[in-house]
Amino acid sequence: MTGNEGKEDGPVRRLTVVQMLPALEGGGVERGTLEIVEALVAAGHRAIVVSEGGRLVDELEAIGGEHITLPVGRKSLTTLRYIPVIRRLLRDEAVDILHLRSRLPAWIGYLAWKGMPSGSRPHLVTTVHGAYSPGWYSAVMTKGERVIAVSDSIVDYIREHYPKVDPARIVRIYRGIDPERYHPGFRPDGEWATRFFAEHPQVKGRWLLTLPGRITQIKGQMDLIEIVAGLKARGVPVHALLVGGVHPRRQDYWHRVQRAIEEKGLANDITWLGPRSDLREIMAISDVVLSLTQKPESFGRTVTEALALGRPVLGYDHGGVGEQLAAVFPAGRISPGDISGVTRVLSTWSEEGAPDTSRECVPYTLRRMQDETLDLYLGLVAEGLEVDDRRAKA
């Protein structure tokens, strides 16, 4: 149930929901935004996304969402000029819920919202997607009437660094996966496999590791290089795949990664695939999926996806990743930064096989995330209507 069907006489009301984020190029935040758009539209509500745009805009519009192109995530003083633009949007479109998902767009949205008469403001929701550097800039993500935390580790982060936030305003809603798309029985079709191995013949017949994630220092690509070198030294016929894009601002780091691969003599043992739309298929043919984040992540969607596919995951035991592994696949936990430990465990798994994950139940589902988010929206609106009704009768 999406929250729209609650009464026999139909929906309580049709909501208009605005979500704000920097862009729609790809990533967990962007994917979660589209998943909420999909749920809103399916339940008969109106879904608007404000961002600078990107390759996911076509998908957003195909599922019934609306996109307003504004560069609200650009780090420039000129971005402040969009505050009145957002305020007019909230007023003219009679927006019920303003959902802020990233810090700079959140400041633009929050200041626009704050400048409206209190009686005509939409309800404000924020999502804390990560353990941001604490301080005034990140504090905007705790300003919502409801503050969504995407894992228990993020709930703890908010309570530790922003103790003035009323715990009743914090709502933990895990991200989720679609079990119809991610399940242990999934296998890529023959045409995909033929094409993939023809394009990447160096992968065939090797013990395959996959490290998903954008090419950034936080994702641990440099650790992967050391791990692959260590496995080769142990005689493991390993090949590693890096799956993720490189932002223009991360080119220097990417060059460092490439140099390290060359210096270790691993050019034939590590393949960068770039951003892919077939990560599900790639993980499904992998022997192990890795999570080597240098700092605690809030959740780690690819960890959930890989576990749901029945693939073993070896990950640093901190943040949301450690939380997931503890719940679903404890054998995959390893101390953060313990490269020798990772190498030792993977070497053992390559010889003896990894522990079976195919029967594990992954509780983090897309439907649950969508339902809980829409219920939160509808609950806020219902509370507002009750307050208005009491005022009218006073």
C-alpha positions in Angstrom: 0.0 0.0 0.0 1.4 3.4 -1.0 -0.7 5.4 1.5 -3.0 6.7 -1.3 -5.7 4.0 -0.8 -6.3 4.5 2.9 -10.0 5.3 2.8 -12.9 3.7 1.1 -13.9 6.9 -0.7 -10.5 7.2 -2.3 -7.4 9.3 -1.7 -7.4 11.9 1.1 -6.0 14.5 -1.3 -3.6 14.7 -4.3 -0.2 15.9 -3.1 2.3 18.0 -4.9 5.8 17.1 -3.8 9.0 19.0 -4.8 12.4 17.3 -4.4 15.6 19.3 -4.7 19.1 18.0 -5.5 22.1 19.2 -7.5 21.7 17.1 -10.7 20.3 13.9 -12.1 23.5 12.3 -13.6 23.5 9.1 -11.5 24.2 7.8 -8.0 22.3 6.6 -5.0 20.6 10.0 -4.1 19.5 10.5 -7.7 18.1 6.9 -7.9 16.2 7.3 -4.6 14.7 10.5 -5.9 13.4 8.8 -9.0 12.0 5.9 -6.9 10.0 8.3 -4.8 8.7 10.0 -8.0 7.6 6.6 -9.3 5.7 5.9 -6.1 4.1 9.3 -6.0 2.9 9.1 -9.6 1.6 5.5 -9.1 -0.4 6.8 -6.1 -1.9 9.6 -8.1 0.2 12.5 -6.7 2.2 15.1 -8.6 6.0 14.8 -8.4 8.4 17.7 -9.3 12.2 17.5 -9.2 14.4 20.6 -9.2 18.0 20.1 -10.4 20.5 21.2 -12.9 19.5 18.2 -15.1 21.4 15.3 -16.4 21.1 11.9 -18.1 18.3 10.7 -15.8 15.9 13.5 -16.7 14.4 11.4 -19.6 13.8 8.6 -17.2 12.2 10.9 -14.7 9.8 12.3 -17.3 9.1 8.8 -18.7 7.7 7.7 -15.3 5.5 10.7 -15.0 7.6 13.2 -13.0 8.2 16.8 -13.9 11.6 18.4 -14.0 12.5 22.1 -13.5 16.1 22.9 -14.6 17.9 25.2 -12.1 21.5 25.0 -11.1 20.7 25.0 -7.4 23.8 22.9 -6.6 26.5 25.2 -8.1 28.9 26.4 -5.4 28.7 30.1 -6.3 27.1 33.2 -4.6 25.1 33.6 -7.8 23.1 30.5 -6.8 21.4 32.6 -4.1 19.4 34.3 -6.9 17.3 31.1 -7.1 15.8 31.6 -3.6 12.9 33.8 -4.8 12.5 31.5 -7.9 12.0 28.5 -5.6 9.7 30.6 -3.3 7.5 31.4 -6.3 7.4 27.8 -7.3 6.3 26.7 -3.9 3.6 29.3 -3.8 2.3 29.1 -7.4 2.2 25.3 -7.6 0.6 25.0 -4.1 3.3 22.6 -3.0 2.4 20.3 -0.1 5.9 18.8 0.6 9.3 20.3 0.0 11.9 17.5 0.2 15.6 18.6 0.4 18.2 15.9 -0.4 21.6 17.7 -0.7 23.2 20.5 1.2 23.5 23.4 -1.2 20.1 22.9 -2.8 18.8 22.4 0.7 20.0 25.9 1.7 18.3 27.4 -1.3 15.1 25.5 -0.6 15.2 26.2 3.1 15.8 29.9 2.8 13.0 30.1 0.2 10.7 28.1 2.5 11.7 30.2 5.5 10.8 33.4 3.7 7.2 32.4 3.2 4.3 33.2 5.6 4.2 30.3 8.1 0.6 29.5 7.2 1.3 29.0 3.5 4.5 27.1 3.6 4.7 23.5 2.4 5.8 20.8 4.9 9.6 20.5 5.0 11.3 17.1 4.8 15.1 16.6 4.7 17.1 13.4 4.1 20.5 12.9 5.7 22.2 10.7 3.1 25.6 10.7 4.6 27.8 11.5 7.6 28.6 15.1 6.4 31.3 17.2 8.1 29.5 18.5 11.1 28.9 22.3 11.3 26.5 25.0 10.3 26.6 24.2 6.6 25.6 20.6 7.1 23.1 21.5 9.8 20.5 22.5 7.1 19.9 18.8 6.5 18.4 18.6 10.0 16.0 21.5 9.6 13.1 19.4 8.3 9.8 18.9 10.2 10.8 15.3 9.6 14.5 14.3 9.1 14.9 11.0 7.2 18.0 9.0 8.2 18.9 6.3 5.8 20.4 3.9 8.4 20.8 3.5 12.1 24.4 4.8 11.8 23.0 8.0 10.4 20.5 8.3 13.3 23.4 8.0 15.6 25.4 10.6 13.6 22.5 13.1 13.9 22.1 12.5 17.6 25.8 12.9 18.3 26.5 16.0 16.2 23.1 17.8 16.4 21.8 17.0 19.9 19.2 19.8 19.7 17.3 17.9 17.0 14.2 16.5 18.6 14.5 12.7 18.3 10.8 12.5 17.4 11.6 14.4 14.2 14.1 11.7 13.1 12.7 8.9 11.0 14.9 6.0 9.9 14.0 4.8 6.4 16.4 2.4 4.8 17.0 2.6 1.1 15.8 -0.5 -0.7 16.0 -2.7 -3.8 13.3 -4.3 -6.0 13.4 -8.0 -5.2 11.9 -8.8 -8.6 15.1 -7.3 -10.2 17.6 -8.4 -7.5 17.3 -12.0 -6.4 19.6 -15.0 -6.2 18.1 -16.6 -9.3 18.9 -13.8 -11.6 21.3 -14.5 -14.4 22.3 -12.2 -17.3 20.9 -13.4 -20.6 23.2 -15.1 -23.0 23.3 -12.2 -25.4 24.6 -9.9 -22.7 27.2 -12.3 -21.6 28.5 -13.0 -25.1 28.8 -9.3 -25.8 30.4 -8.5 -22.4 33.1 -11.2 -22.7 33.8 -10.3 -26.3 34.4 -6.7 -25.3 36.4 -7.7 -22.2 38.2 -11.0 -23.1 40.8 -10.4 -20.3 38.0 -11.1 -17.8 37.0 -14.6 -19.0 38.1 -17.4 -16.8 39.4 -15.2 -14.0 38.3 -15.0 -10.4 36.3 -11.8 -10.7 36.2 -9.0 -8.1 33.9 -5.9 -8.6 34.3 -2.6 -6.9 31.3 -0.4 -7.7 31.4 3.4 -7.1 32.4 6.7 -8.5 36.2 7.2 -9.0 36.8 9.1 -5.8 39.3 8.6 -3.0 36.6 7.7 -0.5 35.6 4.6 -2.5 39.0 2.9 -2.0 40.3 2.3 -5.5 43.9 2.6 -4.2 43.2 -0.1 -1.6 41.9 -2.4 -4.4 45.2 -2.1 -6.3 47.1 -3.3 -3.2 44.6 -6.1 -2.7 44.9 -7.3 -6.3 48.7 -7.2 -6.1 48.5 -9.2 -2.9 46.2 -11.8 -4.4 48.4 -12.2 -7.5 51.4 -12.8 -5.2 49.5 -15.6 -3.7 48.8 -17.1 -7.1 45.1 -16.2 -7.3 44.0 -15.8 -10.9 42.2 -12.6 -10.1 40.8 -9.8 -12.2 39.1 -6.7 -10.8 36.5 -4.4 -12.3 36.1 -0.7 -11.4 32.6 0.3 -12.2 31.9 4.1 -11.9 32.3 7.4 -13.6 35.0 10.1 -13.1 33.8 13.6 -12.3 35.9 16.3 -14.0 37.0 17.5 -10.5 38.4 14.0 -9.8 40.7 13.7 -12.8 43.9 14.2 -10.8 42.9 11.3 -8.4 42.0 9.1 -11.4 45.4 9.8 -12.9 47.0 8.7 -9.6 45.0 5.5 -9.7 46.1 4.8 -13.3 49.7 5.4 -12.4 49.5 3.1 -9.5 48.0 0.3 -11.6 50.9 0.7 -14.1 53.6 0.8 -11.5 52.3 -2.4 -9.9 52.2 -4.1 -13.3 48.4 -4.7 -13.0 47.3 -3.2 -16.4 46.0 -6.6 -17.5 44.4 -7.4 -14.1 42.3 -4.3 -13.4 39.7 -3.0 -15.9 37.8 0.3 -15.6 34.4 0.0 -17.1 33.2 3.6 -16.5 29.6 4.4 -15.6 27.3 1.5 -16.5 23.6 0.8 -16.7 24.2 -3.0 -16.4 25.8 -3.0 -13.0 23.3 -5.7 -11.9 24.6 -8.0 -14.6 28.2 -7.3 -13.8 27.7 -8.0 -10.1 25.8 -11.2 -10.9 28.8 -12.7 -12.8 31.3 -11.5 -10.1 32.7 -13.9 -7.6 32.9 -11.2 -4.9 31.6 -7.6 -4.7 33.7 -5.2 -2.6 33.0 -2.2 -0.5 36.3 -0.4 0.5 35.0 3.0 1.5 37.6 5.0 3.5 34.9 6.7 5.6 31.7 5.3 6.9 29.0 5.3 4.3 25.4 6.0 5.2 24.0 2.8 3.6 25.6 1.4 0.5 23.0 0.5 -2.1 25.3 -1.7 -4.1 26.0 -3.8 -1.1 22.3 -4.5 -0.7 21.9 -5.2 -4.5 24.9 -7.7 -4.5 23.6 -9.5 -1.4 20.1 -9.7 -2.9 21.7 -11.3 -6.0 23.2 -13.9 -3.8 26.8 -12.6 -4.3 29.2 -12.5 -1.4 30.3 -9.0 -0.3 33.5 -8.2 1.5 33.3 -4.8 3.0 34.9 -2.5 5.6 32.9 -2.8 8.8 31.8 0.7 9.5 28.7 2.9 8.8 25.7 1.6 6.9 27.8 -1.1 5.1 28.9 -2.7 8.4 25.2 -2.4 9.6 24.0 -4.3 6.5 26.7 -6.9 6.6 26.1 -7.6 10.3 22.4 -8.1 9.6 22.7 -10.2 6.4 26.3 -11.5 5.8 28.5 -11.2 8.9 31.3 -13.2 7.2 31.8 -10.2 4.9 32.9 -7.8 7.6 36.5 -6.7 7.9 38.2 -4.0 9.8 38.5 -0.7 7.8 41.8 -0.4 6.0 42.9 -3.9 6.8 44.3 -4.6 3.3 46.2 -7.7 4.4 43.1 -9.0 6.0 41.0 -8.5 2.9 43.7 -10.2 0.8 43.8 -13.2 3.2 40.1 -13.7 3.3 39.7 -13.4 -0.5 42.5 -15.8 -1.0 40.7 -18.3 1.2 37.4 -17.7 -0.6 39.1 -18.2 -4.0 40.3 -21.7 -2.9 37.4 -22.9 -0.7 34.5 -20.8 -2.0 32.8 -17.9 -0.2 30.1 -18.6 2.4 26.7 -19.1 0.7 24.5 -16.0 0.6 21.8 -17.3 -1.7 19.4 -18.2 1.2 19.9 -14.9 3.1 16.9 -12.7 3.4 17.7 -9.1 2.5 15.1 -6.9 4.3 15.8 -3.6 2.6 13.1 -3.5 -0.2 12.2 -0.7 -2.5 8.5 -1.0 -1.8 9.1 -0.6 1.9 11.2 2.5 1.4 8.5 4.0 -1.0 5.6 3.2 1.4 7.4 4.6 4.4 8.3 7.8 2.6 4.8 8.4 1.2 3.3 7.6 4.6 5.6 10.2 6.1 4.4 12.8 3.5 0.7 12.0 4.1 1.1 12.0 7.8 2.6 15.5 7.8 -0.2 16.8 5.6 -2.8 15.1 7.8 -1.2 16.7 10.9 -1.4 20.1 9.3 -5.0 19.6 8.4 -5.9 18.7 12.0 -4.1 21.8 13.3 -6.0 24.0 10.8 -9.3 22.3 11.8 -8.6 23.0 15.5 -7.8 26.6 14.8 -10.9 27.0 12.8 -13.0 25.7 15.7 -11.2 27.7 18.3 
